[in-house]
Amino acid sequence: MPDIYGNLLRTVMFPIGDWLRDVPIGREHQKMIQSQWYTREQLNALAEQKLRKLLQHCDNHMPAFHAMLEEYGVTPADVCTVADLAKFPTMDKNFIRRHFASKFDPSMSTRDRLVAHTGGSTGEPLSFYLSRTARATDRASFYRCVEWAGDGPAVAAMDTFCERTCDHT
């Protein structure tokens, strides 16, 4: 039997949801479907491109990150490969906690800024911001993993929806 629900989700529901919520899950899911077949060289090039873009954005828009880089004498231009990350200082949970409220990316609109939390398995939960695209990437990654496990994204979407909305008594 063809994956009717999966096709409906990909061709109708994801685009409508992307438009209504302005969270591009469908777009990010499609990128992942395409990139899962990349060669190692293509994956490395994609990772390095995204890494450079991320580091440059953080340096330009996050005062705490910029100050940390200056303190260690490194710049985003020092990164050409993923291996170059070893040149950068490590940001830990304490750094994020210290700068969460005051030194997040001020260029990020409050509409685009979603608060996320860790579960606190190390003893203290951590709060941090995600952009709408980062949230979409997270959900799309989940759907892709479900597909790899043998179910389609429609099953995952319904399971997630029902878990949050259905009475299980």
DSSP file (Angstrom, degrees, kcal/mol; ACC not computed):
  #  RESIDUE AA STRUCTURE BP1 BP2  ACC     N-H-->O    O-->H-N    N-H-->O    O-->H-N    TCO  KAPPA ALPHA  PHI   PSI    X-CA   Y-CA   Z-CA
    1    1 A M              0   0    0      0, 0.0     0, 0.0     0, 0.0     0, 0.0   0.000 360.0 360.0 360.0 128.9    0.0    0.0    0.0
    2    2 A P        -     0   0    0      0, 0.0     2,-2.2     0, 0.0     3,-0.3  -0.221 360.0-102.2 -62.5 155.4    1.4    3.4   -0.9
    3    3 A D     >  +     0   0    0      1,-0.2     4,-2.5     2,-0.1     5,-0.2  -0.501  54.7 163.5 -79.4  75.0    2.3    5.8    1.9
    4    4 A I  H  > S+     0   0    0     -2,-2.2     4,-2.6     1,-0.2    -1,-0.2   0.923  73.3  46.0 -62.1 -46.8   -0.8    7.9    1.3
    5    5 A Y  H  > S+     0   0    0     -3,-0.3     4,-2.6     2,-0.2    -1,-0.2   0.893 112.5  50.5 -67.6 -38.7   -0.5    9.6    4.7
    6    6 A G  H  > S+     0   0    0      2,-0.2     4,-2.6     1,-0.2    -1,-0.2   0.918 112.4  46.9 -63.5 -42.7    3.2   10.3    4.3
    7    7 A N  H  X S+     0   0    0     -4,-2.5     4,-2.8     2,-0.2     5,-0.3   0.906 112.3  50.5 -64.7 -41.2    2.6   11.8    0.9
    8    8 A L  H  X>S+     0   0    0     -4,-2.6     4,-2.2    -5,-0.2     5,-2.0   0.911 111.8  48.3 -61.9 -42.4   -0.3   13.9    2.2
    9    9 A L  I  <>S+     0   0    0     -4,-2.6     5,-3.6     3,-0.2    -2,-0.2   0.944 116.2  42.2 -62.7 -48.1    1.9   15.1    5.0
   10   10 A R  I  <5S+     0   0    0     -4,-2.6    -2,-0.2     1,-0.2    -1,-0.2   0.876 123.9  34.9 -68.4 -38.6    4.8   16.0    2.8
   11   11 A T  I  <5S+     0   0    0     -4,-2.8    -1,-0.2    -5,-0.2    -2,-0.2   0.725 136.4   9.9 -93.8 -22.1    2.8   17.6    0.0
   12   12 A V  I  X5S+     0   0    0     -4,-2.2     4,-2.2    -5,-0.3     5,-0.2   0.725 125.3  43.3-121.1 -56.6    0.0   19.3    1.9
   13   13 A M  I  ><S+     0   0    0     -5,-2.0     4,-3.2     2,-0.2     5,-0.3   0.919 112.5  49.7 -69.8 -45.4    0.3   19.4    5.6
   14   14 A F  H  ><S+     0   0    0     -5,-3.6     4,-3.2    -6,-0.2    12,-0.4   0.957 114.1  45.6 -58.8 -50.2    4.0   20.4    5.9
   15   15 A P  H  > S+     0   0    0      0, 0.0     4,-2.1     0, 0.0    -1,-0.2   0.917 115.8  46.0 -60.7 -41.3    3.6   23.3    3.4
   16   16 A I  H  X S+     0   0    0     -4,-2.2     4,-3.1     2,-0.2     5,-0.2   0.937 115.6  46.5 -65.2 -44.8    0.4   24.5    5.1
   17   17 A G  H  X S+     0   0    0     -4,-3.2     4,-2.6     2,-0.2     6,-0.5   0.898 110.2  53.4 -62.9 -41.1    2.0   24.2    8.6
   18   18 A D  H  X S+     0   0    0     -4,-3.2     4,-1.1    -5,-0.3     5,-0.4   0.923 114.8  41.9 -57.5 -44.5    5.2   25.9    7.4
   19   19 A W  H  < S+     0   0    0     -4,-2.1    -2,-0.2    -5,-0.2    -1,-0.2   0.929 117.4  44.9 -71.2 -46.2    3.1   28.8    6.2
   20   20 A L  H  < S+     0   0    0     -4,-3.1    -2,-0.2     1,-0.2    -3,-0.2   0.924 127.0  27.5 -66.5 -45.7    0.7   29.0    9.1
   21   21 A R  H  < S-     0   0    0     -4,-2.6    -1,-0.2    -5,-0.2    -2,-0.2   0.555  96.6-131.3 -95.0  -8.8    3.3   28.7   11.9
   22   22 A D     <  +     0   0    0     -4,-1.1    -3,-0.2    -5,-0.4    -4,-0.2   0.873  69.1 125.6  55.3  38.6    6.2   30.2   10.0
   23   23 A V        -     0   0    0     -6,-0.5     2,-2.5    -5,-0.4     3,-0.3  -0.950  57.8-144.9-124.9 107.2    8.3   27.2   11.1
   24   24 A P     >  +     0   0    0      0, 0.0     4,-2.3     0, 0.0     5,-0.2  -0.281  45.8 143.1 -79.7  59.9    9.7   25.5    8.0
   25   25 A I  H  > S+     0   0    0     -2,-2.5     4,-2.9     1,-0.2     5,-0.2   0.934  73.6  50.1 -62.0 -46.4    9.6   21.9    9.1
   26   26 A G  H  > S+     0   0    0    -12,-0.4     4,-2.4    -3,-0.3    -1,-0.2   0.911 111.5  47.8 -60.1 -43.9    8.7   20.7    5.6
   27   27 A R  H  > S+     0   0    0      2,-0.2     4,-2.0     1,-0.2    -1,-0.2   0.926 114.8  45.4 -62.8 -45.5   11.5   22.6    3.9
   28   28 A E  H  X S+     0   0    0     -4,-2.3     4,-2.0     1,-0.2    -2,-0.2   0.887 111.7  52.8 -67.0 -38.0   14.1   21.4    6.5
   29   29 A H  H  X S+     0   0    0     -4,-2.9     4,-2.4    -5,-0.2    -1,-0.2   0.916 108.2  50.8 -61.9 -43.5   12.8   17.8    6.1
   30   30 A Q  H  X S+     0   0    0     -4,-2.4     4,-2.1     1,-0.2    -1,-0.2   0.897 108.0  52.5 -62.6 -40.5   13.2   18.0    2.4
   31   31 A K  H  X S+     0   0    0     -4,-2.0     4,-2.9     1,-0.2    -1,-0.2   0.907 110.6  48.4 -60.3 -41.2   16.8   19.2    2.7
   32   32 A M  H  X S+     0   0    0     -4,-2.0     4,-1.7     2,-0.2    -2,-0.2   0.893 107.7  53.8 -68.2 -38.9   17.5   16.3    5.0
   33   33 A I  H  < S+     0   0    0     -4,-2.4     4,-0.2     1,-0.2    -1,-0.2   0.911 115.0  41.8 -60.3 -42.0   16.0   13.8    2.6
   34   34 A Q  H >< S+     0   0    0     -4,-2.1     3,-1.3     1,-0.2    -2,-0.2   0.927 114.7  49.3 -70.9 -45.0   18.2   15.1   -0.1
   35   35 A S  H >< S+     0   0    0     -4,-2.9     3,-1.8     1,-0.3    -1,-0.2   0.685  91.3  77.4 -73.8 -16.6   21.4   15.4    1.9
   36   36 A Q  T 3< S+     0   0    0     -4,-1.7    -1,-0.3     1,-0.3    -2,-0.1   0.708  96.6  49.8 -65.4 -15.4   21.2   11.9    3.4
   37   37 A W  T <  S+     0   0    0     -3,-1.3    -1,-0.3    -4,-0.2    -2,-0.2   0.344  85.1 121.6-102.5   5.6   22.5   10.7    0.0
   38   38 A Y    <   -     0   0    0     -3,-1.8     2,-0.1     1,-0.1    -3,-0.0  -0.282  66.7-111.6 -65.3 152.5   25.5   13.1   -0.1
   39   39 A T     >  -     0   0    0      1,-0.1     4,-2.7     4,-0.0     5,-0.2  -0.325  34.7-101.0 -72.6 166.6   29.0   11.7   -0.4
   40   40 A R  H  > S+     0   0    0      1,-0.2     4,-2.6     2,-0.2     5,-0.2   0.898 125.8  51.8 -57.0 -40.5   31.3   12.1    2.5
   41   41 A E  H  > S+     0   0    0      2,-0.2     4,-2.4     1,-0.2    -1,-0.2   0.908 110.0  47.7 -64.5 -42.0   33.0   15.0    0.7
   42   42 A Q  H  > S+     0   0    0      2,-0.2     4,-2.4     1,-0.2    -2,-0.2   0.900 112.4  49.6 -65.9 -40.1   29.6   16.7    0.1
   43   43 A L  H  X S+     0   0    0     -4,-2.7     4,-2.8     2,-0.2    -2,-0.2   0.919 111.4  48.7 -64.4 -43.3   28.6   16.2    3.7
   44   44 A N  H  X S+     0   0    0     -4,-2.6     4,-2.6    -5,-0.2     5,-0.2   0.918 111.8  49.2 -62.1 -43.0   31.9   17.7    4.9
   45   45 A A  H  X S+     0   0    0     -4,-2.4     4,-2.3     2,-0.2    -2,-0.2   0.908 112.8  47.6 -63.4 -41.6   31.5   20.7    2.6
   46   46 A L  H  X S+     0   0    0     -4,-2.4     4,-2.6     2,-0.2     5,-0.2   0.924 112.4  49.1 -64.4 -44.8   28.0   21.3    3.8
   47   47 A A  H  X S+     0   0    0     -4,-2.8     4,-2.5     1,-0.2    -2,-0.2   0.916 113.0  47.3 -61.7 -43.4   29.0   21.0    7.5
   48   48 A E  H  X S+     0   0    0     -4,-2.6     4,-2.4     2,-0.2    -1,-0.2   0.883 111.4  50.6 -67.8 -38.4   31.9   23.4    7.0
   49   49 A Q  H  X S+     0   0    0     -4,-2.3     4,-2.1    -5,-0.2    -2,-0.2   0.940 114.1  44.2 -62.7 -47.1   29.7   25.9    5.1
   50   50 A K  H  X S+     0   0    0     -4,-2.6     4,-2.5     1,-0.2    -2,-0.2   0.882 112.7  52.7 -66.4 -37.9   27.1   25.8    7.9
   51   51 A L  H  X S+     0   0    0     -4,-2.5     4,-2.8    -5,-0.2     5,-0.2   0.932 109.7  47.4 -63.6 -46.3   29.7   26.0   10.6
   52   52 A R  H  X S+     0   0    0     -4,-2.4     4,-2.4     1,-0.2     5,-0.2   0.916 113.3  49.1 -61.4 -42.7   31.4   29.1    9.1
   53   53 A K  H  X S+     0   0    0     -4,-2.1     4,-2.3    -5,-0.2    -2,-0.2   0.918 112.9  47.6 -62.8 -44.1   28.0   30.8    8.7
   54   54 A L  H  X S+     0   0    0     -4,-2.5     4,-2.8     2,-0.2     5,-0.2   0.935 112.9  47.2 -63.4 -48.1   27.0   30.0   12.3
   55   55 A L  H  X S+     0   0    0     -4,-2.8     4,-2.5     1,-0.2    -2,-0.2   0.901 113.0  48.9 -63.2 -40.8   30.3   31.2   13.8
   56   56 A Q  H  X S+     0   0    0     -4,-2.4     4,-2.3    -5,-0.2    -1,-0.2   0.916 112.0  49.2 -65.5 -41.8   30.2   34.4   11.8
   57   57 A H  H  X S+     0   0    0     -4,-2.3     4,-2.3    -5,-0.2     5,-0.2   0.939 112.6  47.4 -61.8 -47.0   26.6   35.0   12.8
   58   58 A C  H  X S+     0   0    0     -4,-2.8     4,-2.1     1,-0.2     8,-0.4   0.906 112.4  49.7 -61.7 -41.8   27.4   34.4   16.5
   59   59 A D  H  < S+     0   0    0     -4,-2.5    -1,-0.2    -5,-0.2    -2,-0.2   0.893 116.7  41.8 -63.9 -39.4   30.5   36.7   16.3
   60   60 A N  H  < S+     0   0    0     -4,-2.3    -2,-0.2    -5,-0.2    -1,-0.2   0.791 128.1  26.5 -77.6 -29.1   28.4   39.5   14.6
   61   61 A H  H  < S+     0   0    0     -4,-2.3    46,-0.4    -5,-0.2    -2,-0.2   0.491 105.9  69.3-120.2  -5.2   25.3   39.2   16.8
   62   62 A M     X  -     0   0    0     -4,-2.1     4,-2.6    -5,-0.2     3,-0.3  -0.879  55.1-166.1-122.7 101.9   26.1   37.8   20.2
   63   63 A P  H  > S+     0   0    0      0, 0.0     4,-2.6     0, 0.0     5,-0.2   0.859  89.2  51.4 -54.4 -41.2   28.2   40.1   22.4
   64   64 A A  H  > S+     0   0    0     39,-0.6     4,-2.0     2,-0.2     5,-0.1   0.905 112.2  46.4 -65.6 -40.4   29.1   37.4   24.9
   65   65 A F  H  > S+     0   0    0     -3,-0.3     4,-2.3    38,-0.3    -1,-0.2   0.923 112.4  50.2 -66.5 -44.7   30.4   35.1   22.1
   66   66 A H  H  X S+     0   0    0     -4,-2.6     4,-2.4    -8,-0.4    -2,-0.2   0.920 110.9  49.2 -59.5 -45.1   32.3   37.9   20.4
   67   67 A A  H  X S+     0   0    0     -4,-2.6     4,-2.4    -5,-0.2    -1,-0.2   0.893 109.6  52.1 -62.8 -39.8   34.0   38.8   23.8
   68   68 A M  H  X S+     0   0    0     -4,-2.0     4,-1.6     2,-0.2    -1,-0.2   0.915 109.8  48.6 -63.7 -42.3   34.9   35.2   24.4
   69   69 A L  H  X>S+     0   0    0     -4,-2.3     5,-2.1     1,-0.2     4,-0.9   0.921 111.0  50.3 -63.6 -43.3   36.5   34.9   21.0
   70   70 A E  H ><5S+     0   0    0     -4,-2.4     3,-0.7     1,-0.2    -1,-0.2   0.912 107.3  54.8 -60.0 -42.1   38.5   38.1   21.6
   71   71 A E  H 3<5S+     0   0    0     -4,-2.4    -1,-0.2     1,-0.2    -2,-0.2   0.861 114.4  40.0 -59.6 -36.6   39.7   36.9   24.9
   72   72 A Y  H 3<5S-     0   0    0     -4,-1.6    -1,-0.2    -3,-0.1    -2,-0.2   0.474 111.1-120.8 -93.7  -3.2   41.0   33.7   23.3
   73   73 A G  T <<5 +     0   0    0     -4,-0.9     2,-0.3    -3,-0.7    -3,-0.2   0.829  69.2 123.1  70.9  32.9   42.4   35.5   20.2
   74   74 A V      < -     0   0    0     -5,-2.1    -1,-0.2    -6,-0.1    -2,-0.1  -0.889  39.3-165.7-124.0 158.0   40.4   33.6   17.6
   75   75 A T    >   -     0   0    0     -2,-0.3     3,-2.1    -3,-0.1     4,-0.2  -0.911  39.2-106.1-133.6 161.4   38.0   34.7   14.9
   76   76 A P  G >  S+     0   0    0      0, 0.0     3,-1.8     0, 0.0   -20,-0.1   0.807 117.7  68.1 -57.1 -27.9   35.5   32.8   12.8
   77   77 A A  G 3  S+     0   0    0      1,-0.3   -25,-0.0   -22,-0.1   -21,-0.0   0.692  85.3  71.0 -65.7 -17.0   37.9   33.3    9.9
   78   78 A D  G <  S+     0   0    0     -3,-2.1     2,-0.7     2,-0.1    -1,-0.3   0.556  83.8  84.9 -74.8  -6.5   40.3   30.9   11.7
   79   79 A V    <   +     0   0    0     -3,-1.8     3,-0.1    -4,-0.2    -1,-0.1  -0.866  34.8 145.3-104.4 116.2   37.9   28.0   10.9
   80   80 A C  S    S+     0   0    0     -2,-0.7     2,-0.3     1,-0.3    -1,-0.2   0.625  73.7  20.4-112.1 -29.6   38.3   26.3    7.5
   81   81 A T  S >  S-     0   0    0      1,-0.1     3,-1.1   -30,-0.1    -1,-0.3  -0.869  83.5-104.1-134.1 167.6   37.3   22.8    8.5
   82   82 A V  G >  S+     0   0    0     -2,-0.3     3,-1.8     1,-0.3     4,-0.2   0.849 119.2  63.7 -60.0 -33.9   35.4   21.1   11.4
   83   83 A A  G >  S+     0   0    0      1,-0.3     3,-1.5     2,-0.2    -1,-0.3   0.781  88.7  69.5 -61.7 -26.9   38.8   20.1   12.8
   84   84 A D  G X  S+     0   0    0     -3,-1.1     3,-2.2     1,-0.3     4,-0.3   0.627  74.2  85.8 -67.9 -12.5   39.7   23.8   13.3
   85   85 A L  G X  S+     0   0    0     -3,-1.8     3,-2.0     1,-0.3    -1,-0.3   0.763  71.2  76.5 -59.8 -22.7   37.0   24.0   16.0
   86   86 A A  G <  S+     0   0    0     -3,-1.5    -1,-0.3     1,-0.3    -2,-0.2   0.736  85.7  62.9 -60.2 -21.1   39.8   22.8   18.4
   87   87 A K  G <  S+     0   0    0     -3,-2.2    -1,-0.3    -4,-0.1    -2,-0.2   0.685  91.6  85.4 -74.0 -18.9   41.1   26.3   18.2
   88   88 A F  S <  S-     0   0    0     -3,-2.0     2,-0.1    -4,-0.3   -19,-0.1  -0.555  84.4-110.9 -90.8 147.5   37.9   27.7   19.8
   89   89 A P        -     0   0    0      0, 0.0     2,-0.4     0, 0.0    -1,-0.1  -0.367  38.4-107.7 -67.7 154.5   37.2   27.9   23.5
   90   90 A T        -     0   0    0     -4,-0.1     2,-0.6    -2,-0.1    -4,-0.0  -0.708  22.9-146.7 -87.1 131.3   34.5   25.6   24.8
   91   91 A M        -     0   0    0     -2,-0.4     2,-0.2     4,-0.0   -26,-0.0  -0.863  23.5-172.6 -93.6 127.0   31.2   27.1   25.8
   92   92 A D     >  -     0   0    0     -2,-0.6     4,-1.8     1,-0.0     3,-0.3  -0.565  41.0 -92.0-112.1-180.0   29.6   25.2   28.7
   93   93 A K  H  > S+     0   0    0      1,-0.2     4,-2.8     2,-0.2     5,-0.2   0.851 123.6  57.6 -61.8 -34.7   26.3   25.4   30.4
   94   94 A N  H  > S+     0   0    0      2,-0.2     4,-2.6     1,-0.2    -1,-0.2   0.899 104.7  51.5 -64.0 -39.2   27.6   27.9   32.9
   95   95 A F  H  > S+     0   0    0     -3,-0.3     4,-1.7     2,-0.2    -1,-0.2   0.938 112.2  46.4 -60.3 -46.7   28.5   30.3   30.1
   96   96 A I  H  X S+     0   0    0     -4,-1.8     4,-1.2     1,-0.2    -2,-0.2   0.912 112.4  50.1 -64.1 -42.7   25.0   29.9   28.6
   97   97 A R  H  < S+     0   0    0     -4,-2.8     4,-0.5     1,-0.2     3,-0.4   0.919 110.2  50.5 -61.6 -43.1   23.3   30.4   32.0
   98   98 A R  H  < S+     0   0    0     -4,-2.6     4,-0.2     1,-0.2    -1,-0.2   0.852 123.2  29.9 -63.2 -34.4   25.4   33.6   32.7
   99   99 A H  H  X S+     0   0    0     -4,-1.7     4,-2.0    -5,-0.2    -1,-0.2   0.373  90.8  98.7-110.4   3.2   24.6   35.2   29.3
  100  100 A F  T  < S+     0   0    0     -4,-1.2     4,-0.4    -3,-0.4    -1,-0.1   0.943  90.5  35.0 -58.9 -52.3   21.1   33.8   28.6
  101  101 A A  T  4 S+     0   0    0     -4,-0.5    -1,-0.2     1,-0.1    -2,-0.1   0.838 129.9  26.9 -75.8 -33.0   19.0   36.7   29.7
  102  102 A S  T  4 S+     0   0    0     -4,-0.2    -2,-0.2     1,-0.1    -1,-0.1   0.732 121.3  38.2-108.0 -23.0   21.3   39.6   28.8
  103  103 A K  S  < S+     0   0    0     -4,-2.0   -39,-0.6   -41,-0.1   -38,-0.3  -0.014  73.2 126.3-129.4  33.9   23.5   38.7   25.8
  104  104 A F  S    S-     0   0    0     -4,-0.4   -40,-0.1     1,-0.1    -4,-0.0  -0.191  83.1 -60.6 -72.9 179.9   21.5   36.6   23.4
  105  105 A D    >   -     0   0    0      1,-0.2     3,-1.6   -43,-0.1   -43,-0.2  -0.516  49.0-166.1 -68.2 103.2   21.3   37.6   19.8
  106  106 A P  T 3  S+     0   0    0      0, 0.0    -1,-0.2     0, 0.0   -44,-0.1   0.686  84.5  64.7 -67.2 -15.6   19.7   41.0   20.0
  107  107 A S  T 3  S+     0   0    0    -46,-0.4     2,-0.5     2,-0.1    -2,-0.1   0.653  80.3  96.7 -80.0 -13.5   19.0   40.9   16.2
  108  108 A M  S <  S-     0   0    0     -3,-1.6     5,-0.1   -47,-0.2    -4,-0.0  -0.640  80.1-125.7 -78.9 124.4   16.7   37.9   16.7
  109  109 A S    >>  -     0   0    0     -2,-0.5     4,-1.1     1,-0.1     3,-0.6  -0.303  15.0-119.9 -67.0 152.4   13.1   39.1   16.8
  110  110 A T  T 34 S+     0   0    0      1,-0.2    -1,-0.1     2,-0.2     3,-0.1   0.805 115.8  58.8 -63.3 -27.1   11.0   38.1   19.8
  111  111 A R  T 34 S+     0   0    0      1,-0.2    -1,-0.2     3,-0.0    -3,-0.0   0.851 109.7  42.1 -68.0 -33.8    8.7   36.4   17.3
  112  112 A D  T <4 S+     0   0    0     -3,-0.6     2,-0.8    19,-0.1    20,-0.4   0.588  95.0  94.0 -87.4 -11.6   11.6   34.2   16.0
  113  113 A R     <  -     0   0    0     -4,-1.1     2,-0.4    18,-0.2    18,-0.2  -0.741  52.9-178.2 -93.1 109.8   13.0   33.5   19.5
  114  114 A L  E     -A  130   0A   0     16,-3.1    16,-3.0    -2,-0.8     2,-0.5  -0.902  22.8-132.1-107.0 133.7   11.7   30.3   21.0
  115  115 A V  E     -A  129   0A   0     -2,-0.4     2,-0.3    14,-0.2    14,-0.2  -0.727  27.2-176.0 -87.3 130.2   12.7   29.2   24.5
  116  116 A A  E     -A  128   0A   0     12,-3.5    12,-2.3    -2,-0.5     2,-0.3  -0.833   6.3-156.9-120.4 161.4   13.9   25.6   24.8
  117  117 A H  E     -A  127   0A   0     -2,-0.3    10,-0.2    10,-0.2     2,-0.2  -0.987  13.1-130.7-139.4 145.9   14.9   23.7   27.9
  118  118 A T        -     0   0    0      8,-2.2    10,-0.0    -2,-0.3     0, 0.0  -0.480  33.6-111.3 -84.1 168.6   17.0   20.6   28.7
  119  119 A G        -     0   0    0     -2,-0.2    -1,-0.1     6,-0.1    -2,-0.0   0.640  42.5-120.5 -77.5 -14.4   15.6   17.9   30.9
  120  120 A G    >   +     0   0    0      4,-0.3     3,-2.1     6,-0.1    -1,-0.0   0.767  57.6 152.2  82.9  25.8   18.0   18.7   33.7
  121  121 A S  T 3  S+     0   0    0      1,-0.3    -1,-0.0     2,-0.1     0, 0.0   0.712  71.3  56.9 -64.9 -18.9   19.6   15.2   33.9
  122  122 A T  T 3  S-     0   0    0      2,-0.2    -1,-0.3     0, 0.0    -2,-0.0   0.374 131.7 -89.5 -91.5   5.1   22.8   16.8   35.2
  123  123 A G  S <  S+     0   0    0     -3,-2.1    -2,-0.1     0, 0.0    -3,-0.0   0.087 107.8  57.7 114.6 -24.2   21.0   18.3   38.1
  124  124 A E  S    S-     0   0    0      2,-0.0    -4,-0.3     0, 0.0    -2,-0.2  -0.940  77.5-128.1-143.7 118.6   19.9   21.7   36.7
  125  125 A P        -     0   0    0      0, 0.0     2,-0.4     0, 0.0    -6,-0.1  -0.232  22.6-140.5 -60.9 153.7   17.8   22.3   33.6
  126  126 A L        -     0   0    0      2,-0.0    -8,-2.2   -30,-0.0     2,-0.4  -0.967   8.2-155.4-120.0 132.1   19.2   24.7   31.1
  127  127 A S  E     +A  117   0A   0     -2,-0.4     2,-0.3   -10,-0.2   -10,-0.2  -0.859  23.9 156.9-104.4 142.6   17.1   27.3   29.1
  128  128 A F  E     -A  116   0A   0    -12,-2.3   -12,-3.5    -2,-0.4     2,-0.3  -0.968  37.8-100.9-156.2 165.1   18.3   28.6   25.8
  129  129 A Y  E     -A  115   0A   0     -2,-0.3     2,-0.4   -14,-0.2   -14,-0.2  -0.712  26.8-171.0 -95.9 144.2   16.9   30.2   22.6
  130  130 A L  E     -A  114   0A   0    -16,-3.0   -16,-3.1    -2,-0.3     2,-0.1  -0.977  20.3-129.6-124.6 144.0   16.1   28.5   19.4
  131  131 A S     >  -     0   0    0     -2,-0.4     4,-2.3   -18,-0.2     5,-0.2  -0.422  32.3-105.6 -79.7 167.7   15.2   30.2   16.1
  132  132 A R  H  > S+     0   0    0    -20,-0.4     4,-2.3     1,-0.2     5,-0.1   0.886 123.5  51.8 -61.2 -38.0   12.2   29.0   14.2
  133  133 A T  H  > S+     0   0    0      2,-0.2     4,-2.6     1,-0.2    -1,-0.2   0.900 108.1  50.8 -67.3 -39.5   14.5   27.4   11.7
  134  134 A A  H  > S+     0   0    0      2,-0.2     4,-2.1     1,-0.2    -2,-0.2   0.911 111.1  48.8 -63.5 -40.7   16.4   25.6   14.4
  135  135 A R  H  X S+     0   0    0     -4,-2.3     4,-2.3     2,-0.2    -2,-0.2   0.908 111.3  50.1 -63.9 -41.1   13.2   24.3   15.8
  136  136 A A  H  X S+     0   0    0     -4,-2.3     4,-2.9     1,-0.2     5,-0.2   0.904 109.1  51.4 -63.4 -41.3   12.1   23.1   12.4
  137  137 A T  H  X S+     0   0    0     -4,-2.6     4,-2.3     2,-0.2    -1,-0.2   0.899 108.7  51.9 -62.4 -40.8   15.4   21.4   11.9
  138  138 A D  H  X S+     0   0    0     -4,-2.1     4,-1.9     2,-0.2    -2,-0.2   0.943 113.7  42.6 -60.0 -49.5   15.0   19.6   15.2
  139  139 A R  H  X S+     0   0    0     -4,-2.3     4,-2.4     1,-0.2    -2,-0.2   0.909 113.7  51.5 -65.7 -42.3   11.5   18.3   14.2
  140  140 A A  H  X S+     0   0    0     -4,-2.9     4,-2.3     1,-0.2    -1,-0.2   0.880 108.1  52.7 -63.0 -37.4   12.5   17.4   10.7
  141  141 A S  H  X S+     0   0    0     -4,-2.3     4,-2.3    -5,-0.2    -1,-0.2   0.907 108.2  50.7 -63.5 -41.9   15.4   15.4   12.1
  142  142 A F  H  X S+     0   0    0     -4,-1.9     4,-2.2     1,-0.2    -2,-0.2   0.936 110.5  49.0 -59.7 -47.3   13.0   13.5   14.3
  143  143 A Y  H  X S+     0   0    0     -4,-2.4     4,-2.1     1,-0.2    -2,-0.2   0.887 110.0  51.6 -62.4 -38.5   10.8   12.7   11.4
  144  144 A R  H  X S+     0   0    0     -4,-2.3     4,-2.4     2,-0.2    -1,-0.2   0.914 108.7  50.7 -64.9 -41.5   13.7   11.5    9.3
  145  145 A C  H  X S+     0   0    0     -4,-2.3     4,-1.6     1,-0.2    -2,-0.2   0.894 108.9  51.7 -62.5 -39.5   14.8    9.2   12.1
  146  146 A V  H  <>S+     0   0    0     -4,-2.2     5,-1.9     2,-0.2     4,-0.4   0.902 108.9  51.1 -63.5 -40.4   11.3    7.8   12.3
  147  147 A E  H ><5S+     0   0    0     -4,-2.1     3,-1.5     1,-0.2    -2,-0.2   0.918 107.6  52.4 -62.1 -42.6   11.4    7.2    8.6
  148  148 A W  H 3<5S+     0   0    0     -4,-2.4    -1,-0.2     1,-0.3    -2,-0.2   0.834 105.3  56.2 -61.7 -31.3   14.8    5.4    9.0
  149  149 A A  T 3<5S-     0   0    0     -4,-1.6    -1,-0.3    -5,-0.2    -2,-0.2   0.538 129.2 -95.8 -79.7  -6.2   13.2    3.2   11.6
  150  150 A G  T < 5S+     0   0    0     -3,-1.5     2,-0.3     1,-0.5    -3,-0.2   0.288  92.3 100.6 113.7 -11.0   10.5    2.1    9.2
  151  151 A D      < -     0   0    0     -5,-1.9    -1,-0.5    -6,-0.1    -2,-0.2  -0.701  67.9-118.9-101.3 159.4    7.6    4.5    9.9
  152  152 A G    >>  -     0   0    0     -2,-0.3     4,-1.5    -3,-0.1     3,-0.6  -0.453  29.3-103.8 -89.9 168.7    6.7    7.5    7.9
  153  153 A P  H 3> S+     0   0    0      0, 0.0     4,-3.0     0, 0.0     5,-0.2   0.772 118.7  64.9 -63.5 -25.1    6.6   11.1    9.1
  154  154 A A  H 3> S+     0   0    0      2,-0.2     4,-2.5     1,-0.2     5,-0.2   0.912 101.7  48.5 -64.4 -40.4    2.8   10.9    9.2
  155  155 A V  H <> S+     0   0    0     -3,-0.6     4,-2.8     2,-0.2    -1,-0.2   0.932 113.8  46.7 -63.3 -45.4    3.0    8.3   11.9
  156  156 A A  H  X S+     0   0    0     -4,-1.5     4,-2.6     2,-0.2    -2,-0.2   0.911 112.3  50.0 -63.1 -42.5    5.5   10.4   13.9
  157  157 A A  H  X S+     0   0    0     -4,-3.0     4,-2.6     2,-0.2    -2,-0.2   0.921 113.9  44.7 -63.9 -43.2    3.4   13.5   13.5
  158  158 A M  H  X S+     0   0    0     -4,-2.5     4,-3.2     2,-0.2     5,-0.3   0.910 112.7  51.2 -68.2 -41.7    0.2   11.8   14.6
  159  159 A D  H  X S+     0   0    0     -4,-2.8     4,-2.3     2,-0.2    -2,-0.2   0.926 113.4  45.6 -59.5 -44.3    2.0   10.1   17.6
  160  160 A T  H  X S+     0   0    0     -4,-2.6     4,-1.5     2,-0.2    -2,-0.2   0.927 115.1  47.1 -64.3 -45.6    3.4   13.4   18.7
  161  161 A F  H  X S+     0   0    0     -4,-2.6     4,-1.7    -5,-0.2     3,-0.3   0.940 114.8  45.7 -61.6 -48.5    0.0   15.1   18.2
  162  162 A C  H  X S+     0   0    0     -4,-3.2     4,-2.6     1,-0.2    -1,-0.2   0.875 107.8  57.1 -66.0 -37.6   -1.9   12.4   20.1
  163  163 A E  H  < S+     0   0    0     -4,-2.3    -1,-0.2    -5,-0.3    -2,-0.2   0.872 114.8  38.6 -59.6 -36.3    0.7   12.3   22.9
  164  164 A R  H  < S+     0   0    0     -4,-1.5    -1,-0.2    -3,-0.3    -2,-0.2   0.718 130.3  25.3 -87.8 -22.1    0.1   16.0   23.6
  165  165 A T  H  < S+     0   0    0     -4,-1.7     2,-0.3    -5,-0.1    -3,-0.2   0.663  97.0  88.1-120.1 -19.5   -3.6   16.2   23.0
  166  166 A C  S  < S-     0   0    0     -4,-2.6     2,-0.6    -5,-0.3     0, 0.0  -0.597  71.4-123.9 -91.9 145.4   -5.3   12.8   23.6
  167  167 A D        -     0   0    0     -2,-0.3    -3,-0.1     1,-0.1    -1,-0.0  -0.760  20.9-167.4 -83.1 118.7   -6.6   11.6   27.0
  168  168 A H              0   0    0     -2,-0.6    -1,-0.1     1,-0.2    -2,-0.0   0.097 360.0 360.0 -97.3  22.8   -4.9    8.3   27.7
  169  169 A T              0   0    0      0, 0.0    -1,-0.2     0, 0.0    -2,-0.0   0.468 360.0 360.0 -88.4 360.0   -7.1    7.2   30.6
